[in-house]
Amino acid sequence: MALLKPAHPSPLHPSPLSGSTQISRRTALAALPGLAATPTLSTLAGLAGLGLPGITHAQTPGTVRLQSWPLNAPTFTGIHDIAPAPDGGVWFSAQRSGHLGWFDPRTGKSELVALGSGSSPHGVIAGPDGAAWLTDGGQNAIARVSWPSREVKVFPLPTGTPRANLNTCAFDGDGNLWFTGQNGYVGKVEVRTGTVTVKESPRGRGPYGICATPKGDVWWCSLAGSFIAQLDRKTGESRIVEPPTPRQGARRVWSDSKGRIWVSEWNSGNLSVHDPALGTGPSSWRAWKAPGTEPHIYAVYVDHKDIVWASEWSSNALLRFDPATEKFEMITMPRPAASVRQILGRPGEVWLPESGTEFVTVVKTA
């Protein structure tokens, strides 16, 4: 897939402040001391775009606060995915420069850890061992970076495996790592032994997002194949579940606390959910059209309160969806063409990598 989109408006990535209130820096600074009135979402986006911390917007329920930082890395990173690190910082995959990135929100500084010759990492997550684990398409390998020692270990795919175009990864309930390759592969790292196995995915090209449920089961989705699938943790075989919307372009998946699988549908613009407890038929699915004109949903993440977050590229926005009310709230991103490809978080924080701008953003929900 293309690594980056240009950081300027385009037909697919309109300016986030078009049709909303434009705010000068002077006006924003004057408004800071009292914030007598609760700012609108468009006002929030305008203020956040100035890099001013602590701007809040009351939502229902609770309070949401958006804060952004430029990466200020020593080189252009091509930030792609992000994952909270155990030390309070956040890791990110630097796809263009071939590094694991670490951003410290306390200082605003970034650090880059080289992963190896030809590296081009796509996904990054925190492992149960406290290390960063990455899918490295450039090296056709899984990379592990111990923390805080920053020691890099590479787990190559088996000899003879074609270029898999590695995408994302997740740990199952046994502590083993599963990963997807968009060129048509699903694989596993047996963490105890370091053994890597790979299978060709059903229906060929397309494996993209992957997640684990609270019970430790692993699900993945196919962007090109427009389906989701559950992995057999013993055999590595995949059981396909068909979404009711044809050719929907299932891009990323995430589990809520009940084991329901939430799906970002890139082609259809739907946010959908599959409940495995209800079988595999149409009645096991629900879907909601995202707001905006011709929406394209890329990333999806479910927080610890079972609120669903998604990135919507056509409106350059972050969506907050409450399953209890079945309503969306839209937060326009502060910069044009933010290109948020992944969302991850920890209690009270939702983290967004802006691959189109080289910024990192957090939404504080507590």
KAVENTA-V914492 format. One record per pair of residues at least 24 apart in sequence whose C-alpha atoms are under 10 Angstrom apart, sorted by the first residue. I is the first residue (numbers start at 1). GAP is how many residues later the second one is. D is the distance in Angstrom with one decimal. If there is no record, write none. Layout:
{{I;GAP;D} {I;GAP;D}}
This chain:
{{1;164;8.6} {1;166;9.8} {1;181;8.8} {3;75;7.1} {3;76;9.1} {3;77;8.0} {3;92;7.3} {3;93;7.4} {3;117;9.6} {3;119;9.0} {3;352;8.4} {3;353;9.5} {4;74;6.7} {4;75;8.7} {4;76;8.5} {4;91;9.2} {4;92;8.7} {4;335;8.0} {4;337;10.0} {4;350;9.8} {4;351;6.3} {4;352;6.1} {4;353;9.3} {5;73;9.8} {5;332;7.5} {5;333;8.7} {5;334;7.1} {5;350;7.6} {5;351;5.4} {5;352;8.9} {6;330;9.5} {6;331;7.3} {6;332;9.2} {6;333;9.2} {6;349;9.2} {6;350;5.9} {6;351;8.1} {7;328;8.4} {7;329;6.5} {7;330;5.4} {7;331;7.1} {7;332;8.6} {7;347;9.6} {7;348;8.7} {7;349;4.9} {7;350;5.5} {7;351;8.9} {8;327;8.7} {8;328;5.8} {8;329;5.9} {8;330;8.9} {8;348;8.3} {8;349;8.8} {9;307;9.6} {9;326;9.5} {9;327;5.8} {9;328;6.0} {9;329;9.7} {10;304;9.6} {10;326;8.9} {10;327;7.8} {11;303;8.1} {12;282;9.2} {12;283;9.4} {12;284;9.1} {12;301;7.0} {12;302;5.2} {12;303;8.0} {12;304;8.7} {12;325;8.6} {13;299;9.7} {13;300;6.3} {13;301;5.5} {13;302;6.6} {13;303;6.0} {13;304;9.7} {13;323;7.0} {13;324;5.1} {13;325;8.3} {13;326;8.2} {14;299;8.9} {14;300;7.0} {14;301;6.5} {14;302;6.8} {14;322;6.8} {14;323;7.1} {15;299;9.9} {15;300;8.2} {15;301;7.6} {15;317;9.5} {15;318;9.2} {15;319;9.3} {15;320;7.6} {15;321;4.8} {15;322;7.2} {15;323;9.8} {16;26;8.7} {16;29;8.1} {16;30;9.0} {16;298;9.8} {16;299;6.9} {16;300;5.9} {16;301;7.6} {16;315;9.5} {16;316;5.8} {16;317;6.1} {16;318;6.6} {16;319;6.5} {16;320;5.5} {16;321;7.9} {16;322;9.1} {17;25;7.1} {17;26;9.2} {17;28;7.7} {17;29;7.2} {17;32;9.9} {17;298;9.9} {17;299;9.6} {17;315;7.6} {17;316;8.6} {17;317;7.8} {17;318;8.4} {17;319;8.1} {18;24;9.6} {18;297;9.9} {18;318;9.9} {20;25;9.3} {20;26;8.7} {20;312;9.7} {21;24;9.4} {21;25;7.6} {22;24;6.5} {22;25;9.3} {23;24;7.2} {23;26;9.7} {23;27;9.3} {24;26;8.9} {25;24;9.7} {25;25;6.8} {25;26;9.9} {25;27;9.5} {28;24;8.7} {28;27;9.9} {40;291;9.8} {41;288;9.4} {41;289;7.8} {41;290;6.1} {41;291;7.2} {41;292;9.9} {42;288;9.7} {42;289;7.7} {42;290;6.8} {42;291;9.3} {42;292;9.1} {43;289;9.7} {43;291;9.9} {44;287;8.4} {44;288;8.6} {44;289;9.4} {44;290;8.3} {45;272;9.9} {45;286;7.3} {45;287;5.9} {45;288;6.2} {45;289;4.8} {45;290;8.4} {46;286;9.0} {46;287;8.9} {46;288;6.2} {46;289;8.9} {47;287;7.9} {48;285;8.6} {48;286;5.9} {48;287;8.9} {48;313;9.8} {49;284;8.2} {49;285;4.4} {49;286;6.2} {49;287;9.7} {50;284;8.2} {50;285;9.5} {51;283;9.1} {54;310;9.9} {56;308;9.3} {58;307;9.9} {59;270;9.0} {59;306;9.5} {60;262;9.8} {60;269;9.8} {61;261;9.8} {61;304;9.4} {62;303;7.0} {62;304;6.9} {63;300;9.9} {63;301;7.9} {63;302;5.7} {63;303;6.3} {64;284;9.3} {64;285;9.4} {64;298;10.0} {64;299;6.4} {64;300;5.5} {64;301;4.6} {64;302;7.1} {65;284;9.4} {65;297;8.1} {65;298;5.5} {65;299;4.9} {65;300;6.5} {65;301;8.4} {66;265;9.4} {66;267;9.5} {66;268;9.4} {66;283;9.8} {66;284;9.5} {66;285;9.9} {66;295;7.1} {66;296;5.9} {66;297;4.6} {66;298;6.3} {66;299;8.9} {67;38;9.8} {67;267;9.6} {67;284;9.9} {67;293;8.6} {67;294;5.6} {67;295;5.5} {67;296;6.6} {67;297;8.0} {68;37;9.3} {68;40;9.6} {68;266;8.6} {68;267;10.0} {68;283;9.8} {68;284;9.2} {68;285;9.9} {68;286;9.7} {68;291;6.7} {68;292;5.7} {68;293;4.2} {68;294;6.4} {68;295;8.9} {69;34;9.6} {69;36;8.1} {69;39;6.7} {69;40;9.1} {69;289;8.8} {69;290;5.5} {69;291;5.5} {69;292;6.5} {69;293;9.0} {70;38;7.9} {70;39;9.0} {70;40;9.3} {70;284;9.5} {70;287;8.1} {70;288;6.1} {70;289;4.3} {70;290;6.4} {70;291;8.8} {71;30;9.5} {71;31;9.6} {71;32;7.4} {71;33;9.7} {71;37;7.5} {71;38;7.0} {71;39;6.1} {71;40;9.2} {71;282;9.9} {71;283;9.8} {71;286;9.2} {71;287;5.9} {71;288;5.4} {71;289;6.6} {72;31;9.6} {72;36;8.2} {72;37;6.9} {72;38;6.6} {72;39;9.3} {72;286;8.1} {72;287;8.5} {73;28;8.7} {73;29;9.7} {73;30;9.1} {73;36;7.6} {73;37;5.5} {73;38;6.8} {73;39;7.6} {73;285;8.9} {74;36;8.3} {74;37;8.2} {74;38;8.2} {75;37;9.0} {76;282;7.8} {77;24;8.2} {77;35;8.8} {77;278;8.8} {77;281;7.4} {78;42;9.5} {78;43;9.7} {78;44;9.7} {78;275;9.8} {78;276;9.1} {78;277;5.9} {78;278;8.0} {78;279;8.9} {78;280;7.0} {79;42;9.3} {79;43;8.7} {79;261;9.6} {79;262;9.4} {79;274;6.5} {79;275;7.0} {79;276;5.0} {79;277;8.4} {79;278;8.9} {79;279;6.5} {79;280;8.4} {79;281;8.8} {80;41;8.2} {80;42;6.2} {80;43;7.2} {80;44;8.8} {80;259;9.1} {80;260;8.0} {80;261;6.4} {80;262;7.3} {80;272;9.6} {80;273;6.4} {80;274;7.5} {80;275;5.6} {80;276;9.2} {80;278;9.4} {81;40;8.9} {81;41;6.5} {81;42;5.4} {81;43;6.0} {81;44;8.5} {81;53;9.5} {81;86;9.9} {81;87;9.0} {81;218;10.0} {81;259;8.5} {81;260;6.7} {81;261;5.4} {81;262;7.5} {81;263;8.5} {81;270;9.8} {81;271;8.2} {81;272;6.2} {81;273;8.9} {81;274;8.4} {82;40;9.7} {82;41;7.7} {82;42;6.2} {82;43;7.3} {82;44;9.6} {82;259;9.3} {82;260;6.9} {82;261;6.9} {82;262;6.5} {82;263;8.8} {82;269;7.2} {82;270;7.0} {82;271;6.0} {82;272;9.7} {82;278;8.8} {83;40;9.1} {83;41;6.3} {83;42;5.3} {83;43;6.4} {83;49;8.4} {83;50;9.8} {83;259;9.3} {83;260;8.1} {83;261;5.8} {83;262;6.9} {83;263;9.1} {83;267;9.9} {83;268;7.6} {83;269;9.1} {83;270;9.4} {84;40;9.7} {84;41;7.9} {84;42;7.1} {84;48;9.6} {84;260;7.2} {84;261;6.2} {84;262;6.9} {84;265;9.3} {84;266;9.3} {84;267;7.7} {85;40;8.6} {85;41;6.5} {85;42;9.5} {85;45;7.9} {85;46;8.3} {85;47;7.8} {85;62;8.8} {85;63;9.9} {85;260;9.8} {85;261;9.5} {86;40;8.0} {86;41;9.9} {86;44;6.6} {86;45;8.7} {86;46;9.7} {86;61;8.7} {86;62;9.5} {87;43;9.4} {87;60;9.0} {87;61;8.5} {88;258;9.9} {90;35;9.9} {90;36;9.6} {90;254;9.8} {90;255;9.4} {90;261;8.4} {90;270;9.5} {91;33;7.4} {91;34;8.0} {91;35;8.4} {91;41;7.5} {91;42;9.8} {92;29;9.3} {92;30;9.2} {92;31;8.2} {92;32;6.5} {92;33;8.7} {92;40;9.3} {92;42;9.3} {92;260;9.9} {92;261;7.7} {92;268;9.3} {93;27;8.3} {93;28;5.6} {93;29;6.0} {93;30;6.2} {93;31;5.9} {93;32;9.3} {93;39;9.9} {93;40;9.8} {93;41;7.4} {93;42;8.9} {93;43;9.0} {93;260;9.4} {94;25;9.3} {94;26;7.3} {94;27;6.4} {94;28;7.7} {94;29;9.4} {94;30;9.7} {94;261;9.4} {95;24;7.8} {95;25;4.6} {95;26;4.8} {95;27;5.9} {95;28;8.9} {95;41;8.5} {95;42;9.0} {95;43;8.8} {95;260;9.5} {96;24;6.2} {96;25;8.1} {96;26;9.5} {96;42;9.9} {97;24;8.9} {98;24;9.6} {98;38;8.5} {98;39;9.9} {98;40;8.1} {98;41;9.6} {99;35;9.9} {99;37;9.7} {100;24;8.3} {100;32;8.2} {100;33;9.2} {100;34;8.1} {100;43;9.4} {100;44;9.6} {100;45;8.0} {100;50;9.6} {100;52;9.7} {103;257;8.5} {105;255;9.4} {105;256;9.7} {105;257;9.3} {108;252;9.9} {113;32;8.5} {113;37;7.3} {113;38;9.0} {113;39;8.5} {114;31;9.8} {114;36;9.6} {114;37;9.9} {114;38;8.3} {115;24;9.0} {115;28;7.3} {115;29;8.8} {115;30;8.4} {115;36;9.5} {115;37;6.5} {115;38;8.3} {115;39;8.1} {116;27;9.3} {116;36;8.6} {116;37;9.5} {116;38;8.5} {119;24;9.6} {120;45;9.9} {120;46;9.5} {121;44;9.8} {121;45;8.2} {121;46;8.2} {121;47;9.5} {122;43;8.9} {122;44;7.0} {122;45;5.5} {122;46;6.8} {122;47;9.7} {123;43;8.2} {123;44;5.8} {123;45;4.7} {123;46;6.7} {123;47;9.7} {123;56;9.4} {123;57;9.9} {123;86;9.5} {123;219;8.7} {124;43;9.3} {124;44;7.2} {124;45;7.4} {124;46;9.2} {124;218;9.9} {125;43;8.6} {125;44;7.3} {125;45;7.4} {125;46;9.0} {125;219;8.8} {126;44;9.1} {126;45;9.2} {127;43;8.5} {127;44;7.1} {127;48;8.4} {127;49;9.4} {127;50;8.6} {128;43;8.0} {128;47;7.1} {128;48;9.6} {129;46;9.0} {133;35;9.9} {133;36;8.1} {133;37;9.1} {133;38;9.9} {133;44;8.8} {134;32;9.3} {134;33;9.0} {134;34;7.8} {134;35;7.5} {134;36;9.9} {134;45;9.5} {135;30;9.0} {135;31;5.6} {135;32;6.0} {135;33;6.0} {135;34;6.8} {135;44;7.4} {135;45;8.5} {135;46;8.9} {136;28;9.8} {136;29;8.2} {136;30;6.2} {136;31;7.8} {136;32;9.3} {137;26;7.7} {137;27;7.1} {137;28;5.0} {137;29;4.7} {137;30;7.2} {137;44;8.4} {137;45;9.9} {138;25;8.7} {138;26;9.6} {138;27;7.9} {138;28;8.5} {139;24;8.9} {139;26;9.7} {139;27;9.4} {140;24;6.6} {140;25;7.2} {140;26;6.9} {140;41;9.4} {141;24;9.7} {141;25;7.8} {141;55;9.2} {142;24;8.5} {142;27;9.2} {142;35;9.4} {142;37;8.6} {142;46;9.7} {142;47;8.2} {142;54;9.0} {154;40;9.7} {155;34;8.0} {155;39;7.1} {155;40;8.1} {155;41;7.1} {156;33;9.9} {156;38;9.9} {156;39;9.4} {156;40;7.5} {156;41;9.9} {157;30;8.6} {157;31;9.5} {157;32;9.2} {157;38;9.2} {157;39;6.1} {157;40;7.2} {157;41;7.3} {158;37;8.9} {158;38;6.6} {158;39;6.8} {158;40;7.4} {161;24;9.5} {161;36;9.9} {161;37;8.0} {161;38;9.6} {161;39;10.0} {164;34;9.6} {164;36;9.7} {164;41;9.6} {164;43;9.9} {165;42;9.5} {165;43;9.6} {166;41;9.0} {166;42;8.3} {167;40;7.9} {167;41;5.8} {167;42;7.3} {167;43;9.0} {168;39;9.0} {168;40;6.5} {168;41;5.9} {168;42;6.2} {168;43;8.8} {168;52;9.3} {168;84;9.3} {169;39;9.2} {169;40;7.8} {169;41;6.0} {169;42;7.3} {169;43;9.4} {169;49;9.8} {169;51;9.3} {170;39;9.3} {170;40;6.3} {170;41;5.4} {170;42;6.1} {170;43;9.9} {170;46;9.8} {170;47;9.9} {170;48;7.5} {170;49;9.1} {170;50;9.4} {171;39;9.6} {171;40;7.9} {171;41;6.5} {171;42;9.6} {171;45;7.7} {171;46;9.0} {171;47;7.8} {172;39;8.6} {172;40;6.0} {172;41;8.1} {172;42;9.3} {172;43;8.5} {172;44;4.7} {172;45;5.9} {172;46;6.1} {172;47;9.7} {172;59;9.9} {172;61;7.9} {173;39;8.0} {173;40;8.5} {173;41;8.2} {173;42;6.6} {173;43;3.7} {173;44;6.6} {173;45;8.6} {173;60;9.2} {174;42;7.3} {174;43;9.4} {174;59;8.8} {175;41;8.8} {176;57;9.1} {177;41;9.7} {178;32;8.1} {178;33;8.9} {178;34;9.4} {178;40;7.8} {178;41;9.6} {178;42;9.5} {178;53;9.1} {178;55;9.1} {178;58;9.2} {179;28;9.0} {179;29;8.8} {179;30;8.8} {179;31;7.2} {179;32;9.4} {179;39;9.9} {179;41;8.7} {180;26;8.9} {180;27;5.4} {180;28;5.8} {180;29;7.2} {180;30;7.1} {180;40;7.7} {180;41;8.9} {180;42;9.3} {181;24;8.3} {181;25;7.7} {181;26;5.7} {181;27;6.6} {181;28;9.5} {181;41;9.9} {182;24;4.7} {182;25;4.6} {182;26;5.7} {182;27;9.4} {182;40;8.0} {182;41;8.3} {182;42;8.5} {183;24;7.4} {183;25;9.4} {183;41;9.8} {184;24;9.4} {184;38;9.1} {184;40;9.7} {186;24;9.9} {186;34;9.0} {186;45;9.2} {186;50;8.0} {186;51;9.0} {186;52;8.9} {187;49;7.5} {187;50;9.9} {188;45;9.1} {188;48;7.9} {197;39;8.8} {198;38;8.4} {199;36;9.9} {199;37;7.3} {199;38;8.0} {199;39;9.7} {200;37;9.4} {201;35;9.8} {201;36;8.4} {201;37;7.6} {202;27;9.4} {202;35;8.8} {202;36;7.3} {202;37;8.9} {202;38;8.2} {203;24;9.9} {203;37;9.9} {206;43;9.2} {206;44;9.3} {206;45;8.9} {207;43;9.4} {207;44;8.5} {207;45;9.6} {208;42;8.4} {208;43;6.2} {208;44;6.6} {208;45;8.9} {209;41;8.3} {209;42;5.9} {209;43;4.0} {209;44;5.6} {209;45;8.3} {209;54;9.1} {209;55;9.4} {209;89;10.0} {209;90;8.8} {209;91;9.4} {209;133;9.6} {210;41;9.3} {210;42;6.7} {210;43;5.9} {210;44;7.3} {210;45;9.6} {211;41;8.5} {211;42;6.2} {211;43;5.4} {211;44;6.7} {211;50;8.7} {211;51;9.9} {211;90;9.8} {212;41;9.3} {212;42;7.4} {212;43;6.6} {212;44;9.6} {212;47;8.6} {212;49;9.3} {213;41;8.0} {213;42;5.3} {213;43;7.3} {213;44;7.6} {213;45;8.1} {213;46;5.2} {213;47;7.9} {213;48;8.1} {214;41;7.7} {214;42;7.9} {214;43;6.3} {214;44;7.5} {214;45;6.3} {214;46;9.8} {215;42;9.4} {215;43;9.2} {215;44;7.5} {216;43;9.4} {217;38;9.8} {217;42;8.7} {218;36;9.9} {218;37;9.4} {219;34;7.6} {219;35;8.4} {219;36;8.7} {219;42;7.9} {220;30;9.4} {220;31;9.2} {220;32;7.8} {220;33;6.6} {220;34;8.9} {220;41;9.5} {220;43;9.7} {221;28;8.9} {221;29;5.9} {221;30;6.4} {221;31;6.5} {221;32;6.6} {221;42;8.2} {221;43;9.6} {222;27;7.2} {222;28;5.8} {222;29;6.6} {222;30;8.4} {222;31;9.8} {223;24;9.0} {223;25;8.3} {223;26;4.7} {223;27;4.8} {223;28;4.9} {223;29;8.1} {223;41;9.8} {223;42;8.4} {223;43;7.9} {223;44;9.0} {224;24;9.1} {224;25;6.2} {224;26;7.9} {224;27;8.6} {225;24;7.1} {225;25;8.0} {225;26;9.9} {226;24;5.1} {226;25;8.2} {226;39;8.4} {226;40;9.5} {226;41;9.1} {227;24;9.2} {227;36;9.7} {227;38;9.9} {228;24;9.4} {228;25;8.3} {228;33;9.0} {228;35;8.4} {228;46;9.2} {230;46;9.8} {240;40;9.1} {241;33;8.9} {241;35;9.4} {241;38;9.4} {241;39;6.1} {241;40;8.2} {241;41;10.0} {242;32;9.7} {242;38;7.6} {242;39;7.9} {242;40;8.5} {242;43;9.7} {243;29;8.6} {243;30;9.0} {243;31;8.0} {243;37;8.8} {243;38;8.5} {243;39;7.3} {243;41;9.2} {243;42;7.2} {243;43;9.3} {243;44;9.5} {244;28;9.8} {244;37;8.2} {244;38;5.8} {244;39;9.2} {244;40;9.5} {244;41;7.4} {244;42;9.0} {244;43;9.1} {245;25;9.0} {245;27;9.5} {245;37;9.4} {245;40;9.8} {245;42;8.8} {249;47;9.7} {249;48;9.6} {249;49;9.7} {250;47;9.3} {250;48;8.9} {251;46;8.1} {251;47;6.2} {251;48;7.4} {251;49;8.8} {251;90;9.9} {252;45;9.0} {252;46;6.8} {252;47;5.8} {252;48;6.1} {252;49;8.7} {252;58;9.7} {252;89;9.4} {252;90;8.4} {253;45;9.9} {253;46;8.0} {253;47;6.3} {253;48;7.7} {253;49;9.5} {254;45;9.3} {254;46;6.4} {254;47;5.7} {254;48;6.4} {254;49;9.7} {254;54;9.1} {255;45;9.6} {255;46;8.0} {255;47;6.7} {255;48;9.5} {255;51;9.1} {255;53;9.8} {256;45;8.6} {256;46;5.8} {256;47;7.7} {256;48;8.1} {256;49;8.8} {256;50;5.8} {256;51;8.5} {256;52;8.5} {257;45;8.5} {257;46;8.9} {257;47;7.6} {257;48;8.3} {257;49;6.6} {258;48;8.9} {260;24;9.7} {260;25;9.7} {261;24;9.5} {261;41;9.7} {262;24;9.5} {262;25;9.5} {262;38;7.3} {262;39;8.0} {262;40;8.0} {262;46;8.2} {263;24;9.1} {263;34;9.2} {263;35;9.4} {263;36;8.7} {263;37;6.8} {263;38;9.2} {263;47;9.5} {264;26;10.0} {264;32;8.6} {264;33;5.4} {264;34;6.0} {264;35;6.3} {264;36;5.8} {264;37;9.3} {264;45;9.9} {264;46;7.4} {264;47;8.8} {264;48;9.4} {265;24;9.6} {265;25;9.8} {265;30;9.5} {265;31;7.3} {265;32;5.9} {265;33;7.3} {265;34;9.2} {265;35;9.5} {266;29;8.0} {266;30;4.8} {266;31;4.9} {266;32;5.8} {266;33;9.1} {266;46;8.9} {266;47;9.3} {267;27;9.2} {267;28;8.4} {267;29;6.3} {267;30;8.0} {267;31;9.5} {268;26;8.4} {268;27;7.7} {268;28;7.2} {268;29;8.4} {269;24;9.4} {269;25;6.9} {269;26;4.7} {269;27;4.8} {269;28;5.7} {269;29;9.1} {269;43;8.4} {269;44;9.9} {269;45;9.6} {270;25;8.0} {270;26;8.0} {270;27;7.2} {271;25;9.8} {271;26;7.4} {271;27;9.9} {271;29;8.5} {271;37;9.3} {271;38;9.8} {271;39;8.2} {271;50;9.0} {273;50;10.0} {288;33;9.7} {288;38;8.1} {288;39;9.0} {288;40;9.2} {289;39;9.5} {290;29;8.2} {290;31;9.4} {290;37;9.6} {290;38;7.5} {290;39;9.7} {290;40;9.5} {291;24;8.8} {291;28;8.7} {291;36;9.8} {291;37;7.4} {291;38;8.7} {291;39;7.9} {292;25;9.7} {292;38;9.3} {297;43;9.9} {297;44;9.4} {298;41;8.9} {298;42;7.6} {298;43;6.0} {298;44;7.4} {298;45;9.5} {299;40;10.0} {299;41;7.2} {299;42;5.5} {299;43;4.7} {299;44;6.0} {299;45;9.3} {299;53;9.6} {300;41;9.1} {300;42;7.1} {300;43;6.4} {300;44;8.6} {301;41;8.1} {301;42;5.8} {301;43;6.2} {301;44;8.1} {301;49;8.7} {301;50;10.0} {302;41;9.1} {302;42;8.4} {302;43;8.7} {302;48;9.5} {303;41;8.3} {303;42;7.0} {303;43;7.4} {303;44;7.1} {303;45;8.5} {303;46;8.6} {303;47;7.7} {303;62;10.0} {304;41;8.9} {304;42;7.5} {304;43;6.0} {304;44;8.3} {304;45;9.8} {305;42;8.4} {305;43;9.3} {309;34;7.7} {309;35;9.2} {309;41;8.4} {310;30;9.1} {310;31;9.5} {310;32;8.5} {310;33;7.4} {311;27;9.7} {311;28;8.3} {311;29;6.1} {311;30;7.3} {311;31;7.7} {311;32;7.9} {311;41;8.9} {312;27;8.7} {312;28;8.2} {312;29;9.5} {313;24;7.8} {313;25;8.3} {313;26;6.5} {313;27;7.7} {313;28;9.1} {314;25;9.7} {316;24;8.5} {318;25;9.8} {318;34;9.1} {318;45;9.8} {333;28;9.3} {334;27;9.6} {335;24;9.1}}
